[in-house]
Every structure is written in structure tokens, then in C-alpha cells.
Amino acid sequence: MTGQTSEETDICRKGDGDSVSTAEEQRGTELRVAAPGPVPTTAGEARSQVKEVLARYGTETGQVVSPEVCYDILLAVSELVTNALRHGAGLSAFRAAVANNVLRVEVADHNTMAPHTPAGQDGLTGAGGLGWPIVQAVAAHVQVAAGAMGKTISATFPLT
């Protein structure tokens, strides 16, 4: 993948082979690592919060998130936040947390309409429309919950 920053490369790197998987030790227990800080105002700020969560997860569990999984997560976060900024009148909340080796990202905005890919948008025209299908393709599960003041999109990503 091109366009990665050195920080993304550091967080998304492969292990050195010395890491011991603790997946068996983590089953049935819940490790919670949550994103710190205020609601991000850019996709880059959201990615930074997620990278911090992934780094803390790695430190606390000894687990290494594969580069492929890490890049997919950061791509989905970028798409969700960009869509909230572009179509949802901005973010009203952002949360990223790990529990039981699964990262859950929640992006809330001020628009009650569920995301969709407009008819005829195939990505070939350069008019956009690929963000939502990308999120659906890389996340294990995506849920949209609409409320009176907007919606929250939750996406989950297994880390092991």
C-alpha cells in the first residue's frame, strides 16, 4: 500500500518472530483499550487515535496485529470519518476500543440517513461512492443505528 506514513508502518509492522501469541490466554477474558482524546475533526486524527489503541493493545497483550489487518482498519476508519464529515454534518462522537481481541470502531454523525452507494456509482467515474462498500468489505461486521439526532456506525475487526 502506498502513501503510508512512517508511524503507520511502525504500528502496522510484522512481528520479529519472537512474539508469543496470547490468544488462548485472552479467551474468556476481556481486555479493554479505548481511544483517548476529543472527537477527531479529521480522518488523520481518527487514524491516530486508532493507532494508539492498536499500539496499547500490542503492548498489553504481546500480540502483533498483522500489517494487512492494520491497513484495512485504518482504511475503514478513514472512510467512515470522511463520510461523516462529508455527508453527516461532522462527527458527534468517535470511539475505538478493543475487547476480547476485537477492535470496535464507532463513528457518530448528525445525519439520520443510513449510508448507501448511489445507483450507477461503480468507482470508475471518479465521482466517489466507494467508501461505504470498502468499509463493508474490510470489516467483520458493520451496524448502523439511527437516532433522533443522527446515526452511529459500528464496525468490528478481529485482531487475531
Phi, psi and omega in degrees: 000134180263165177081015180275141176279164178296328178295318178297319179298318179297314182289326187261017184282160174284154178290168182270007179093346181270350182289137178257128179292134178247024183302317180295322180293331184274343180299136178081349176249163182236118173258123179250123174230120184242154179290134177272171168093175182285173176297126181294152178253355178221163175297323179298318177296320178295316178300319179299318178296318180294319178299323177295318177298315180295321178295316178295320177301313179298318180295317185282334183252341187078004180276148175248122176281129182298150178303322181297314179295316180300313181296320177299317179298311182296324176296313180297318178299315178302315182293316180297314181291317178299317178296321178295320179290319185281318188246348187245016179060031176096164179280139172255340177199155176212135179214138173223125182211149177250132172217131178053045176065024176233127174274131175243124178248131178237126179238120179248142177224186187262008182252130182278347182285135176290148178293154178203163174260118181302145178304136178085355179274106180246004180084351183274342183271349182078008183271004180093200179094004182265344186302309182296314176299327177296313179301314180296328182285324187264340179274148176289324181209138177230135179227139176244124178240112180268143176229183182294332185254001181153203181223160173235128176253126178248134177228137180244150183219113175296138182260350180238000000 
